[in-house]
Amino acid sequence: MLTRRLAVVGFVAAMLVGGCGTKEKTGPAEPGLYKAELLVELPDYCNTPDAMALMPDGGFLLAVPNYNDPSVGAFIMKVSADNKVTKFFDPPVHPKTGVAAPMGICLAPSGDIYYAENHLGPNTPEMSRVMRIVMENGRPKEAVEVVTGLNVGNAVAIKGDYLYVSDTVMVPGSQPLVSGILRFKIGEEGIQVQSPVKDDPHVLVTIVTYNEKIGYGADGLCFDSKGNLYCGNFADGTIHKITFDEKDNVASNTIFVKSPQIKCADGLFCDRATDRILVADMIQNAVHWVHPDGRVETIAMNGDTDGADGGIDQPCEAILRGNEVIISNMDWPFEGVVNTTWDKPYTLSVVRLK
């Protein structure tokens, strides 16, 4: 998500301008689009929801870094198949920052859970890490460090024997911004990434962001049914496609989608039955489909809202569960987005497809 400076500015602005007040205005859905509805209202201690991971039982995990109000701690929640919300895991705090900050999250074939921890702030370079939640008899047992030393670890995805992680600000202060994707062999743990991160041998590809106002680059990750990797470029609103050869080496890294319909490409989710990709557009309060031919179809979009009516409230990720598009409303405003205020309720939205 953004540079550390912008992250801090956004956080402070949210605290000063928004607090936990309630907006009176709501944002109507755009004509001809689906109207987002309320899926669940989250507990008050879940003030900044982020990424989600589908589970085999029809439920999903929700990472909650709580950037808006970190004083309550951070959590990984479980939303059941019938949409009951419970605590799933209390992530351990970082030994240097003293806080936990789970963001991107995914389920491994082993049944364990991986998540990226993103420590936003002016004094946290190379303190982002990737953690693995060890599952035992269907329950979380403990979290162990897999990777340390990233700048802004964000999304995680798994294909085969490898874990892929986006570092959204791989070269702090660079202009245009250089970010990228790193790849690690599953089973290898306690990995300390080289400093500077850009020189680490685990770097798979780099991605350049040209937006001078928003300093976030490589963000959401997903694989299609053919094994191609897609990465959202947050600030530019483009989506990269990375292809591989028969030895799983990178064959190409190209911009697959560059459309005026998408202002921001945050979380990505691929429906492998159709290879359509869901894109969370944080800037516009919108969710889009990207079709395999690159065509963009906007599913839902609304104006500024507090989310009480189920409206999209600064979405960071959308996933598909059956015919439901489930949307995580991060509600973490910064300059340039439709959302103007951090406020209650804290929500997940849903669009029920026909």
N, C-alpha and C positions, 0 to 999 in steps of 0.2 A: 504494500500500500504506500505511503508517501515518504519523502525524505524525513529524516529525524526532526529537522527544524520545522518543517511543515506539520509534522505529527504533533509536536509540542504546541505550536501555534493553534492548530485545530482543537486540541484538547483544552487549552486555556480559553479559547474563544467559546467553546461549547459550555464550559463552566460559567463564564461571565454572562454570556448572552442567554443560554438556554436553561442551565440548571435542570431542575426536574419540573419545570412549569408545564402547563397544558396549553396547546394551541387551540384556538377557537375555529380556525379555518381547516378545511379538509380539501383534498385534491381529487376532483372527479376523474374517472377513467377516461381515456381518450376514446372518441367515437369509433366504433367498429372493432374494438379490442375486447379481450376478456377483462372482467372486473375481478381484481384480487379480493379475496375474502379472508377473514381471520381464521387461522388454523389453531393457534394457541396463544394465550397471553402468558408470558414467562414470569417467574417470581421476580420480586424487586431486586434480588441479588444477581440477576442476569441482565445487567444494563447495557452490555455490548455483545450481542451474539455474533458469531462469525461462521466458520465453515461447518459442513455436515458430512456424515458418512453413513450410507445405507447399511443396515444390518440384515442378516438372513431371516430374522423373525418378523420383518416388515416394519420395524422401528428404525430409528436412526440416531446417531450420536451428534451432539452439537457442542462445538468448542466455544467457550465464553471467556475471552480475555479480559473483559470489563475495563476497557481503556477510558470510558467516560467517567467511571468512578472506581478506581483501582483499590480503594480502601476496603472493599468487601471481599477481596480475593478474586481468584479465577477458578473456573470449574469446567468440567466436561459433563454435560447433561445427557440424559437419554429421553427421547420422545418415543413412546411405544407405538405399536401398530394402531392402537385406538386413541393415540394422541394424549396420553398421560405423561406428564413431565416429572422426572425424578433426577436426583443427583446420581451420576455414574462413577465419577472419579475426581478426587482432589489432586490436581497435578502438583508435584513438588516445586518449591521455589528455586530460582536460579541462585547458586551460591554467592554470586557477586552482586546481582541486582536486588536480591531479596524478594522478588515477586515471580509469579508464574504468568505465562502469557500464551496459552495455546491458540493456534490459528488453524492452518490447514490440517486436515485429519483424514486418515484413510484406513481401511480394513485390509490386512495382509491375508494371503491364502492360509497362513498358519493359524489364523484366528486372533493374532495379536493386533494391536492398534498402534499406528504411527501418527505422531503429530509434530508440526513445526512450532517452535516457540519464538515469538517475535517481540524483542524488547525494544520498544520505541522510546527514544529520548536522546538528548544531545550528548550524553556521556556513556553510550552503550555500543560503541563500535565493536564488531566481532564477538558479540555476546549472545547472538542468536544460536539456537541449537535445535536438533531433532531428537525426539524422545520415542521410546517404544514402551507401550503399556503391555506388560506380560499378563496374559489371560490364563486363568486356571479354573477348570470346571465351570466355564462360562462367566467367571467373575474377574474383575481387574485385581491383580495382586500387587504390582509395583511398577514404577516407571524407571527405565534405565537410559542412560545417555548413549545415543548412537553417533551423533555428530555434534561437535562444538566449533565455535569460531566463525559462524556465518555472520553477515551484517544484518540482513532483514530476511530471515527464513520465512517463507510464506505458505506456498502450497506444497502438498506431497502427493505422489502417485506411484503406483507399483505396476511394473510389467515384467513378467518372468522372474528372474533372479535379482532384479535391480529396483532400487528405490530412487525416485527422481524428486528433486527439491528445487523450487525457484528461490533465488535470492534477489529480492526486488530492488535493492540498492547495492549491487556488487562492488561498484566503485563510487564511494561517497564523494560528492562534490564534482563529479564529472559532468560536463556539458558538451554535447548531449549526454544524457545519463546512460551509463553502461550497467546493465543487469544481466542475469543469466540463469541457466539451469545446471545443476550439478547432479551427478549420478554416483550411487554407492551400491556396492554388492551387499545384498541382504545377508545377514549373519555376521558381517564385520561391524564391530562396535567400538566405542571409545575413540573414534576418529577425530583428530584435531586438524581442522582445515588450515592450510598454509596461509600466512599473512604476507602480502595482501591476498584476499580471496581470489582475485582474478587470475593469479598464477598457480592456483592449486590444480593438480592433475585430474581432479574429479570434475572440473568444469567441462560440461558437455557442449554447450553453445552459449554465445553471448547475444543479447538483444539490446538494441539502441532505442532510446526514447527521446523524441524531439520536443515534446511539450515543455516549455520553459517555466510554466506556472505550477505544474503538479509534478513532483519528482518521484513518481513510482513507475517502475518498469515491469519486468517479468512478474506475472501474478499467477492466476489460475492455471491448472494443468489438467489434461485428460487425454486418454488414449481412445482411438476408435477401434472398430472390430478388426481392422487390418494391421493394427500395431503402430499406426502413425501417432505421433505426439503433438498436441496442440497447446499453445501457451498464450494467455491473454496479456497484451501489453497495456497495462492499466491506464496510463495517462494519454496515450495516443489512440486508444480505442481500437487497435488492430489486433489480429490474431495470427500468430505464427504457426506454421506447420513444419514439423521436423520429421523427416523420413529416414529410414535406416536400411543398410544393405544386409546381405545374408549373414554377415558376421556381427550384426547389431551395432556397427559403426554408423555415425551420422552420414547420410548420403546428401541431404539438403536441408536448409533452414531458410524458408521463404515466408513472406507475408501472404497468408491465405485469404484473409478478409480485411479490406479497408473500405468501410462504408460510412456515409454520412448518417446512417440510422444509428450507428453505435458510437457513442461519445466516450465510453469507458468500458474496458473489458476486464472485469474483476474475476470472480469465480467462474469456472467452466465445468460443465458436466456433459458427458457424451452418452446418449441413448444408443447403445450398441446394436439394438434391433433395427434401427434406421440410420445410424451414424449422424443423426442430427445433434447439434451441440447447443446446450442452454448457456446463455451468456447473461450474467448479472451486470447491469449498467448502472453503477452507483451514482453517476452524475445526473442521469435523467429520471431516476425512480422508475426504471424499466427493466423488463426481461425480454430477451430475444431468442429465437431459434436461428441457428446457422445451419443451412442444409448442406449436404455433401458437395453440391456444385458451387458453394460459396454464397448462395442467395440468402439474404437476411429477411426474417419475418419477425416483426415485433408482436409479442404475445400480449403484454400488458404494460401500461404506463399510466402514471397519475401524477398530479401535482403535489405540492408540499402538504404533508399530513402528519398527524401524530400516530397514525396506525391503529387507532381505536376501532375504526370501521373495517379493519383488515387491509387498508391501503398499503401499497409498497412504500417503505420508509427507509430509503437509502440502502438498497440491497447489496449484499456482498457475495451471495452465492444462491444458486437455485439448483435443485435436484429433482429428478423425476421418480415418483413412486406410484406405479400403476398409471392412472390417468391424471395424477395430481402433480402439478409443478409446485414444489414447496420452496418458499423464499425466506431466507434469513435477512432480517432487517437490522443492519448494524447501527443505524441511527447515530452516526458519528460525523457531524457536519464539519466541512471546511470550505474555504472560498471556492466558488464556482459550481457547487452542487445545488440541486433544487431544494434539498432539505436545508432548513435554516436553523433548527433548534433541536437539541437533544432533550427528549421528554418522555414521560410515561404515556401509555403503557409500553412495555418492551415485548415485541411480538414476532411471530412467524406468520407469514401470509401463505395463502394457497390459491392457485388458479386450477380449477377443475376443467380439464379439457373435454371436449365433446367426443 
